[in-house]
Amino acid sequence: MHEDPELAQARNFLVELRGHAQTLMRRRELASAGAAASATPFDAELTAVRQQIDKILNRFPALRPPTPRT
């Protein structure tokens, strides 16, 4: 069965965005290591990436990770 091309593209973009978010979080941690808690140059970009991830997940709910059952 073939996946919808838009869903497949969204899945690929989501993988890239999540990887970029991880990179930004690591850079932010390194930039703020040993310093008082303050905004880093990565905060604005990380916020924008997270907003894009949220938009994709709202547009394509099938891409949301399954919620664990309790």
C-alpha positions as CSV (number, residue, x, y, z in Angstrom):
1,M,0.0,0.0,0.0
2,H,1.3,3.4,-0.9
3,E,1.4,6.3,1.6
4,D,-0.1,9.6,0.7
5,P,2.7,11.8,-0.8
6,E,1.8,14.7,1.5
7,L,1.9,12.5,4.5
8,A,5.2,11.0,3.4
9,Q,6.7,14.4,2.9
10,A,5.4,15.7,6.2
11,R,6.9,12.6,7.9
12,N,10.3,13.3,6.4
13,F,10.2,17.0,7.3
14,L,9.2,16.1,10.8
15,V,12.2,13.8,11.2
16,E,14.5,16.6,10.0
17,L,12.8,19.2,12.3
18,R,13.1,16.9,15.3
19,G,16.8,16.3,14.6
20,H,17.3,20.0,14.3
21,A,15.5,20.6,17.6
22,Q,17.8,18.1,19.3
23,T,20.9,19.8,17.8
24,L,19.7,23.2,19.0
25,M,19.0,21.9,22.5
26,R,22.5,20.5,22.7
27,R,24.0,23.8,21.5
28,R,21.9,25.7,24.0
29,E,23.1,23.5,26.8
30,L,26.7,24.0,25.8
31,A,26.3,27.7,25.5
32,S,24.6,28.1,28.9
33,A,26.9,25.6,30.7
34,G,28.3,27.3,33.8
35,A,26.5,30.5,33.1
36,A,23.4,31.8,34.9
37,A,20.1,30.9,33.3
38,S,19.6,33.4,30.5
39,A,18.3,33.4,26.9
40,T,20.7,32.0,24.3
41,P,20.9,32.7,20.6
42,F,19.3,29.3,20.1
43,D,16.1,29.9,22.0
44,A,14.2,31.8,19.3
45,E,15.1,29.3,16.6
46,L,14.2,26.4,18.9
47,T,10.8,28.0,19.6
48,A,10.2,28.4,15.8
49,V,11.2,24.8,15.2
50,R,8.9,23.6,17.9
51,Q,6.0,25.6,16.5
52,Q,6.6,24.1,13.0
53,I,6.6,20.6,14.6
54,D,3.3,21.4,16.3
55,K,1.8,22.7,13.0
56,I,2.8,19.5,11.2
57,L,1.3,17.3,13.9
58,N,-1.9,19.3,13.9
59,R,-2.2,19.0,10.1
60,F,-1.2,15.3,10.1
61,P,-2.4,13.7,13.3
62,A,-1.4,10.3,12.0
63,L,2.2,11.4,12.7
64,R,1.7,11.8,16.4
65,P,3.4,9.3,18.5
66,P,1.0,6.8,20.2
67,T,0.1,7.8,23.7
68,P,1.0,5.1,26.3
69,R,-1.8,3.3,27.9
70,T,-1.9,3.4,31.7
